[in-house]
């Protein structure tokens, strides 16, 4: 049985009917009854079958009528409007069968979500809060349950008034027009079929790298298998990436001062280059944190890239300076070490 999630009334006292009474009255409406579904009435429920098929004009499952986010994904399968409940929906759902026709100046919007969204969320489904509501003009109907597969809405809306389903997480809201299925204020990075997540990469190995100075020289070796690249639209420390962009994070372990006698300090301007779809990306932040081994370091270089960029290559060479822990003497590279490169297509 569908449930009436909320009835909003603003002016006419006749609308101030308790929800349970409205449901009972609707169930006993005769064909010649004067009962009408008023604006801002929302009826919701679940149906085991789709209201419309892929070859019908009401089917929007192939038209990108979906919302995608960090922790959620919903797709509208069926979308249409009418002055009263059509015979097919009335026959399939007892609760809709007795819903009165729309009041004058009002139309009924029928929305049924696809059982399976067309997208897997960036981070995945979990308990993170997602706020959802329907906005009709200046009126707002807060939803008790977030939209999900198989759910349907029947909404009384004034003719011509915008009606938008909004879903918000981490302070950012995206919407779907409930008349057309068009996206409203979408986060562009989610709608170009470029993937998200972290890719673990092969490591690097540098042996017998020669440093020289006035006090002689050193041959140094550093290698690691701890290298990764991440593409994300949102980051816990930085929030949302600037409009039209995503974050690209390149993370790697480095020896640093883990040696007994020396510290190998990277030149962060020279050691790493990042290319996105054949264009150079400039880092917006370089973070250095302590590694598990004493004196070692975890480096994370953060870049912003166009939201539709999918092909990334990182070039790394351990360019820097070597410093003796006793005395502080510095040693420069004799030759530029070879580059190690990693390519990731998201």
VEXLUMPA-821379 format. One line per field, with one value per residue (C-alpha): residue in three letters; x, y, z. Coordinates in nm, 2 decimals, always signed. Each point is the difference from the previous one (the first is absolute). Layout:
N
rest <- (ALA / ...)
u <- (X / ...)
v <- (Y / ...)
w <- (Z / ...)
***
This chain:
346
rest <- (UNK / UNK / UNK / UNK / UNK / UNK / UNK / UNK / UNK / UNK / UNK / UNK / UNK / UNK / UNK / UNK / UNK / UNK / UNK / UNK / UNK / UNK / UNK / UNK / UNK / UNK / UNK / UNK / UNK / UNK / UNK / UNK / UNK / UNK / UNK / UNK / UNK / UNK / UNK / UNK / UNK / UNK / UNK / UNK / UNK / UNK / UNK / UNK / UNK / UNK / UNK / UNK / UNK / UNK / UNK / UNK / UNK / UNK / UNK / UNK / UNK / UNK / UNK / UNK / UNK / UNK / UNK / UNK / UNK / UNK / UNK / UNK / UNK / UNK / UNK / UNK / UNK / UNK / UNK / UNK / UNK / UNK / UNK / UNK / UNK / UNK / UNK / UNK / UNK / UNK / UNK / UNK / UNK / UNK / UNK / UNK / UNK / UNK / UNK / UNK / UNK / UNK / UNK / UNK / UNK / UNK / UNK / UNK / UNK / UNK / UNK / UNK / UNK / UNK / UNK / UNK / UNK / UNK / UNK / UNK / UNK / UNK / UNK / UNK / UNK / UNK / UNK / UNK / UNK / UNK / UNK / UNK / UNK / UNK / UNK / UNK / UNK / UNK / UNK / UNK / UNK / UNK / UNK / UNK / UNK / UNK / UNK / UNK / UNK / UNK / UNK / UNK / UNK / UNK / UNK / UNK / UNK / UNK / UNK / UNK / UNK / UNK / UNK / UNK / UNK / UNK / UNK / UNK / UNK / UNK / UNK / UNK / UNK / UNK / UNK / UNK / UNK / UNK / UNK / UNK / UNK / UNK / UNK / UNK / UNK / UNK / UNK / UNK / UNK / UNK / UNK / UNK / UNK / UNK / UNK / UNK / UNK / UNK / UNK / UNK / UNK / UNK / UNK / UNK / UNK / UNK / UNK / UNK / UNK / UNK / UNK / UNK / UNK / UNK / UNK / UNK / UNK / UNK / UNK / UNK / UNK / UNK / UNK / UNK / UNK / UNK / UNK / UNK / UNK / UNK / UNK / UNK / UNK / UNK / UNK / UNK / UNK / UNK / UNK / UNK / UNK / UNK / UNK / UNK / UNK / UNK / UNK / UNK / UNK / UNK / UNK / UNK / UNK / UNK / UNK / UNK / UNK / UNK / UNK / UNK / UNK / UNK / UNK / UNK / UNK / UNK / UNK / UNK / UNK / UNK / UNK / UNK / UNK / UNK / UNK / UNK / UNK / UNK / UNK / UNK / UNK / UNK / UNK / UNK / UNK / UNK / UNK / UNK / UNK / UNK / UNK / UNK / UNK / UNK / UNK / UNK / UNK / UNK / UNK / UNK / UNK / UNK / UNK / UNK / UNK / UNK / UNK / UNK / UNK / UNK / UNK / UNK / UNK / UNK / UNK / UNK / UNK / UNK / UNK / UNK / UNK / UNK / UNK / UNK / UNK / UNK / UNK / UNK / UNK / UNK / UNK / UNK / UNK / UNK / UNK / UNK / UNK / UNK / UNK / UNK / UNK / UNK / UNK / UNK / UNK / UNK)
u <- (+0.00 / +0.13 / +0.05 / -0.08 / +0.33 / -0.11 / -0.29 / +0.09 / -0.27 / +0.04 / -0.33 / -0.32 / -0.13 / -0.16 / +0.36 / +0.07 / -0.13 / +0.20 / +0.20 / -0.18 / -0.34 / +0.12 / +0.11 / -0.34 / -0.19 / +0.21 / -0.09 / -0.37 / +0.00 / -0.29 / +0.03 / -0.21 / +0.16 / +0.12 / +0.31 / +0.32 / +0.38 / +0.13 / +0.33 / +0.30 / -0.15 / +0.26 / -0.09 / +0.29 / +0.03 / +0.16 / -0.11 / +0.14 / -0.03 / +0.09 / -0.28 / +0.13 / +0.22 / +0.32 / -0.18 / -0.26 / +0.03 / -0.02 / +0.31 / +0.30 / +0.24 / +0.22 / +0.00 / +0.25 / -0.28 / +0.22 / +0.19 / +0.34 / +0.20 / +0.25 / -0.22 / -0.32 / -0.13 / -0.36 / -0.14 / -0.36 / -0.15 / -0.35 / -0.11 / -0.33 / -0.28 / -0.38 / -0.31 / -0.10 / +0.15 / +0.01 / -0.17 / +0.32 / +0.14 / -0.35 / -0.02 / +0.34 / -0.02 / -0.30 / +0.10 / +0.04 / -0.33 / -0.19 / +0.21 / -0.23 / +0.07 / +0.21 / -0.16 / -0.05 / +0.33 / +0.18 / +0.15 / +0.12 / +0.37 / +0.08 / +0.36 / +0.13 / +0.36 / +0.19 / +0.06 / +0.37 / +0.18 / +0.23 / +0.29 / +0.21 / +0.07 / +0.35 / +0.06 / -0.28 / -0.32 / +0.04 / -0.15 / +0.11 / -0.30 / -0.17 / -0.28 / -0.28 / -0.30 / -0.24 / -0.03 / -0.31 / +0.04 / +0.06 / -0.14 / +0.23 / -0.10 / +0.26 / +0.02 / +0.00 / +0.18 / +0.26 / -0.10 / +0.09 / -0.06 / -0.37 / -0.13 / -0.27 / -0.13 / -0.34 / +0.02 / -0.27 / +0.17 / -0.14 / +0.02 / +0.31 / +0.17 / +0.35 / +0.01 / +0.35 / +0.13 / +0.31 / +0.26 / +0.28 / +0.32 / +0.30 / -0.17 / -0.06 / -0.34 / -0.10 / -0.34 / -0.23 / -0.29 / -0.30 / -0.17 / +0.29 / +0.26 / +0.26 / +0.28 / +0.01 / +0.33 / +0.18 / +0.36 / +0.15 / +0.27 / -0.26 / -0.16 / +0.28 / +0.06 / +0.35 / +0.08 / +0.09 / +0.20 / +0.36 / +0.23 / +0.30 / +0.31 / +0.32 / +0.29 / +0.33 / +0.36 / +0.31 / +0.33 / +0.35 / -0.12 / +0.32 / +0.02 / +0.31 / +0.13 / +0.31 / +0.03 / -0.01 / -0.31 / -0.27 / -0.17 / -0.36 / -0.28 / -0.37 / -0.29 / -0.36 / -0.32 / -0.23 / -0.13 / -0.36 / -0.22 / -0.35 / -0.27 / -0.27 / -0.26 / +0.00 / +0.26 / -0.04 / +0.26 / -0.07 / -0.37 / -0.13 / +0.24 / -0.05 / -0.29 / +0.08 / +0.31 / +0.10 / +0.28 / +0.29 / +0.22 / +0.33 / +0.13 / +0.34 / +0.24 / +0.34 / +0.32 / +0.06 / +0.22 / -0.04 / +0.37 / +0.25 / +0.22 / -0.19 / -0.33 / -0.12 / -0.23 / -0.21 / -0.04 / -0.38 / +0.02 / +0.21 / -0.05 / -0.36 / -0.20 / -0.36 / -0.17 / -0.37 / -0.13 / +0.34 / +0.00 / +0.23 / -0.18 / +0.14 / -0.02 / -0.23 / +0.15 / +0.29 / -0.04 / +0.28 / -0.08 / +0.21 / +0.03 / -0.02 / +0.37 / +0.18 / +0.13 / -0.20 / -0.27 / -0.33 / -0.04 / -0.34 / -0.01 / -0.35 / -0.10 / -0.32 / -0.09 / -0.29 / -0.31 / +0.01 / +0.37 / +0.05 / +0.36 / +0.27 / +0.38 / +0.23 / +0.37 / +0.23 / +0.38 / +0.15 / +0.15 / +0.12 / +0.28 / +0.18 / +0.10 / +0.23 / -0.16 / +0.33 / +0.13 / -0.27 / +0.21 / -0.21 / +0.06 / -0.15 / -0.09 / +0.27 / -0.24 / -0.38 / -0.15 / -0.22 / -0.38 / -0.25 / -0.34 / -0.35 / -0.30 / -0.36 / -0.32 / -0.30)
v <- (+0.00 / +0.35 / +0.24 / +0.37 / +0.14 / +0.36 / +0.23 / +0.37 / +0.26 / +0.37 / +0.19 / -0.19 / -0.14 / -0.29 / -0.14 / -0.03 / -0.36 / -0.25 / -0.23 / -0.31 / +0.15 / +0.10 / -0.36 / -0.14 / +0.25 / -0.07 / -0.37 / +0.07 / +0.26 / -0.06 / +0.08 / +0.31 / +0.11 / +0.36 / -0.12 / +0.12 / -0.04 / +0.34 / +0.16 / -0.11 / -0.35 / -0.28 / -0.37 / -0.25 / -0.37 / -0.30 / -0.20 / -0.34 / +0.08 / +0.30 / +0.24 / +0.03 / -0.18 / +0.09 / +0.08 / +0.23 / +0.38 / +0.00 / -0.21 / +0.22 / -0.27 / +0.05 / +0.38 / +0.06 / +0.09 / -0.09 / +0.15 / -0.11 / +0.08 / -0.11 / -0.24 / -0.03 / -0.06 / +0.01 / -0.03 / +0.08 / -0.27 / +0.14 / +0.36 / +0.16 / +0.23 / -0.02 / +0.15 / -0.33 / -0.34 / -0.20 / -0.33 / -0.20 / +0.15 / -0.02 / -0.37 / -0.08 / +0.19 / +0.01 / +0.31 / +0.20 / -0.14 / +0.22 / +0.31 / +0.29 / +0.19 / +0.32 / +0.32 / +0.28 / +0.15 / -0.30 / -0.31 / -0.33 / -0.08 / -0.37 / -0.10 / -0.36 / -0.07 / -0.28 / -0.31 / +0.02 / +0.34 / +0.04 / +0.09 / -0.11 / +0.29 / +0.14 / -0.12 / -0.25 / -0.04 / +0.04 / +0.18 / +0.35 / +0.24 / +0.11 / +0.25 / -0.02 / +0.22 / +0.11 / +0.37 / +0.12 / +0.37 / +0.15 / -0.31 / -0.27 / -0.35 / -0.18 / -0.37 / -0.26 / -0.25 / +0.07 / -0.11 / -0.36 / -0.27 / -0.08 / +0.30 / +0.21 / +0.35 / +0.15 / +0.37 / +0.27 / +0.31 / +0.33 / +0.00 / +0.19 / +0.00 / -0.14 / -0.34 / -0.13 / -0.29 / +0.11 / -0.22 / +0.15 / -0.14 / +0.18 / +0.34 / -0.05 / -0.06 / -0.13 / -0.03 / -0.17 / +0.18 / -0.22 / +0.10 / -0.07 / -0.20 / +0.27 / +0.05 / +0.32 / +0.14 / -0.34 / -0.06 / -0.04 / -0.24 / -0.28 / +0.01 / -0.07 / -0.37 / +0.05 / -0.22 / +0.09 / -0.17 / -0.10 / -0.20 / -0.17 / +0.03 / -0.18 / +0.15 / +0.16 / -0.10 / +0.22 / -0.15 / +0.15 / +0.36 / +0.21 / +0.32 / +0.21 / +0.30 / +0.16 / -0.27 / -0.29 / -0.18 / -0.26 / -0.29 / -0.02 / -0.26 / +0.04 / -0.22 / -0.05 / -0.18 / +0.24 / +0.22 / +0.09 / +0.25 / +0.11 / +0.19 / +0.16 / +0.27 / +0.06 / -0.03 / -0.01 / +0.27 / +0.22 / -0.04 / +0.01 / +0.05 / +0.34 / +0.00 / -0.20 / -0.17 / -0.31 / -0.06 / -0.23 / -0.12 / -0.17 / -0.17 / -0.17 / -0.11 / +0.16 / -0.09 / +0.36 / -0.01 / -0.37 / -0.05 / -0.01 / +0.29 / +0.20 / +0.15 / -0.01 / +0.30 / +0.02 / +0.32 / +0.00 / +0.24 / -0.24 / -0.35 / -0.06 / +0.10 / -0.09 / +0.00 / -0.02 / -0.08 / +0.13 / +0.33 / +0.08 / +0.04 / +0.22 / -0.12 / +0.19 / -0.16 / -0.23 / -0.18 / -0.17 / -0.24 / -0.24 / -0.35 / -0.32 / -0.04 / +0.26 / +0.29 / -0.11 / +0.21 / -0.03 / +0.26 / +0.10 / +0.24 / +0.14 / +0.13 / +0.12 / -0.12 / +0.06 / -0.21 / -0.19 / -0.08 / -0.38 / -0.07 / +0.09 / -0.06 / +0.08 / +0.04 / -0.03 / +0.05 / +0.03 / +0.34 / +0.17 / +0.05 / -0.23 / +0.13 / -0.16 / -0.02 / +0.07 / +0.34 / +0.09 / -0.03 / +0.00 / -0.21 / +0.05 / -0.25 / -0.09 / -0.10 / +0.03 / -0.34 / -0.16 / +0.05 / -0.25 / +0.04 / -0.13 / +0.03 / -0.04 / +0.01 / +0.05)
w <- (+0.00 / -0.08 / +0.29 / +0.00 / +0.12 / +0.05 / -0.08 / -0.02 / +0.00 / +0.03 / -0.06 / -0.04 / +0.33 / -0.19 / -0.05 / +0.37 / +0.01 / +0.20 / -0.22 / +0.12 / -0.08 / -0.35 / -0.06 / +0.11 / -0.20 / -0.31 / +0.04 / -0.02 / -0.28 / -0.24 / -0.37 / +0.04 / +0.33 / +0.04 / +0.18 / -0.16 / +0.06 / +0.11 / -0.07 / +0.21 / +0.07 / -0.02 / -0.02 / +0.00 / -0.01 / -0.18 / -0.30 / -0.09 / -0.38 / -0.21 / -0.09 / -0.36 / -0.24 / -0.18 / -0.33 / +0.16 / +0.01 / +0.38 / +0.03 / +0.08 / +0.12 / -0.31 / +0.03 / +0.28 / +0.24 / +0.30 / +0.29 / +0.10 / +0.31 / +0.26 / +0.18 / -0.21 / -0.35 / -0.13 / -0.35 / -0.11 / -0.22 / -0.06 / +0.00 / -0.12 / +0.11 / -0.02 / +0.14 / +0.16 / +0.07 / -0.33 / -0.02 / -0.02 / +0.33 / +0.16 / -0.09 / +0.13 / +0.33 / +0.23 / +0.18 / -0.33 / -0.12 / +0.24 / -0.02 / -0.11 / -0.32 / +0.02 / +0.12 / -0.25 / -0.09 / +0.13 / -0.17 / +0.12 / -0.05 / -0.01 / +0.07 / +0.03 / +0.08 / -0.18 / +0.21 / -0.07 / -0.05 / -0.30 / +0.21 / +0.30 / +0.25 / +0.02 / +0.35 / +0.03 / +0.19 / +0.38 / +0.29 / -0.10 / +0.03 / -0.32 / +0.02 / -0.26 / -0.06 / -0.28 / -0.08 / -0.18 / -0.06 / +0.34 / +0.19 / +0.14 / +0.09 / +0.20 / -0.07 / +0.27 / -0.22 / -0.26 / -0.35 / -0.08 / -0.26 / -0.07 / +0.21 / -0.16 / +0.06 / -0.11 / +0.06 / -0.02 / -0.15 / -0.13 / -0.38 / -0.11 / +0.34 / +0.00 / +0.18 / +0.09 / +0.20 / +0.19 / +0.17 / +0.21 / +0.15 / +0.15 / -0.06 / -0.38 / -0.14 / -0.35 / -0.14 / -0.26 / -0.17 / +0.07 / -0.32 / -0.24 / +0.19 / -0.08 / +0.25 / +0.20 / +0.12 / -0.05 / +0.11 / -0.34 / +0.10 / +0.06 / -0.35 / -0.25 / +0.07 / +0.13 / +0.30 / +0.35 / +0.27 / +0.08 / -0.23 / +0.16 / -0.22 / -0.05 / +0.21 / -0.08 / +0.05 / +0.00 / +0.07 / +0.02 / -0.05 / +0.03 / +0.20 / +0.01 / +0.20 / +0.14 / +0.26 / -0.24 / -0.11 / +0.08 / -0.19 / +0.10 / -0.05 / +0.06 / -0.12 / +0.08 / -0.12 / +0.18 / -0.28 / -0.08 / -0.20 / +0.10 / -0.19 / +0.21 / -0.02 / +0.38 / +0.27 / +0.37 / +0.05 / -0.30 / -0.06 / -0.36 / -0.29 / -0.17 / -0.25 / -0.32 / +0.16 / +0.21 / +0.24 / -0.11 / +0.28 / -0.05 / +0.31 / +0.05 / +0.28 / +0.01 / +0.20 / +0.12 / +0.31 / +0.07 / -0.07 / +0.28 / -0.12 / -0.26 / -0.09 / -0.36 / -0.05 / -0.32 / -0.20 / -0.03 / -0.29 / -0.21 / +0.13 / -0.13 / -0.31 / -0.07 / -0.33 / -0.06 / -0.35 / -0.13 / +0.19 / +0.29 / +0.34 / +0.27 / +0.36 / +0.23 / +0.31 / +0.10 / +0.33 / +0.19 / +0.29 / +0.20 / -0.14 / +0.20 / +0.01 / +0.21 / -0.22 / -0.31 / -0.16 / -0.17 / -0.27 / -0.15 / -0.29 / -0.07 / -0.34 / -0.15 / -0.35 / -0.24 / +0.10 / -0.33 / +0.00 / +0.02 / -0.10 / +0.25 / +0.01 / +0.29 / -0.06 / +0.30 / +0.05 / +0.34 / -0.06 / +0.32 / +0.23 / +0.25 / +0.34 / +0.25 / +0.34 / +0.18 / -0.11 / -0.25 / -0.31 / -0.32 / -0.32 / -0.34 / -0.26 / -0.24 / -0.27 / -0.03 / +0.08 / -0.26 / +0.02 / +0.12 / -0.15 / +0.08 / -0.23 / +0.13 / -0.21 / +0.23)
***
